[in-house]
Amino acid sequence: MTPYTTFFLTGFFRRLPEEILDAAVIDGCSPASLLWRIVVPLSVAALATLTIVNALWAWNELLISLVLLQDDSLRTLMVGLTVFRDRFSINVPVSMAGLIVALVSMLLLYLLGLR
């Protein structure tokens, strides 16, 4: 996910108007002040978008966790549901209860992001 984030932010920061940055420098902004007073407020929407996309990617990530995490106590919720479904016979009500737990956390993140 890091390559996508880097690509997205690079494109966003290249489209920031140079005139605004130049005007801030002329007004006496230091580089740190330019970053925190101009660039960060302008990039709030892009950072919020990437936060949501990265959270969903990390939450739904299955392959790496399934391969690398062999201990059951370290597995993520999605891997646990997959392994539970494969290890035992398909118990639909229990699988659906686990999926609702997985859904509720992302739904709460979505509702917190609404205006």
N, C-alpha and C positions, 0 to 999 in steps of 0.2 A: 504494500500500500504506500510505502514511502516514495517510490517513483511517481505514482499518480499525484501525490500531494506536492511533490517538488515541481512537477510539470504544471499543475494547476496554479500554484502560487507564483511561479516564474512568469507565467502568462499574465497573471493579474498584476503583478508589480511592474511589469513592462508597460502596462497600459495606464499606469498612474500618470497624470499630467505633470510634465516637467516644470511647467510654469508655477504650479503650486509649490513644488519643492524649492525652486529657485527663489520665489518670493519669500519663503520662510527663511532661507539662508541669508537673503538680503536684509531681512528684518532682525537678524542676529541669532537665529536658532543654532545651537550646537548640534552635532550629529545625533547625540542621544536625545536631545529635545525634539529634533526633527522626527526621529523615529516614534517617540511616545506621544507627541502632540499632533502630528500630521499623519504619518503613515499608518499607525495602528488604528486610529479612529476611522480612517478611510477603508481599512481592510477588515472591519468587523464582520461584514456579510460573508466575505470569502472564508474567513476563519471559522465562522459558525457553520457554514456549509461543509467544510472539511471535517469539522468535529463530528457532525452527524454522519457523514459518509464513513469516516474511520471508525466510529463507534459501531455502526452497523456491520462493517467488514470484520472487525474484531469479534463481535458477538456471534456472527454466523460462520466464522472461520472453522473449518472442519478438518481439512486434510493435514495440515501441519500438526495440529493438536492430536489428531488420531495417531499419527506416526510417531511423534516425539514423546508424548506423555503416556508412558506405559502404566504408571501407578493410577489406580482408580480414584484415589483421593485428590489427585492433581488435575484431573480432566475437567474441561469446561462443560457447561450445561448441554450444549449441542452435541458434543462428543458423547457425553453420558447418555443422552437420549438415544443416540444412534446405536451405541453399544448395548444399551438395555433392550432395545427393540430386536437387535440381532442375536443377543445371547439367550434371551428367553423367548418363548412363543409370543406371537404378536398379541399383546393385551391392549386392545384399543382404548378402553377407558383410562388406563394408567398412562398410556402414551399421550393421550389427549390432555390429561391433567398436567403432564410435564411440559407439553407444548404451550399450554395456557400460561404456565409460570414463565416460560421463555418469552411469550408475547407481551405479558403485562409490563415487564421492565422496559422494553422498547416502546411500548405504547405510552408509558409515563414520560420517557425521554421526549417523545413526539409532542405530547401535551404540554410539557414544560417549554418547548420551543415555540409554541403558538403565541401569537401576540394577543 
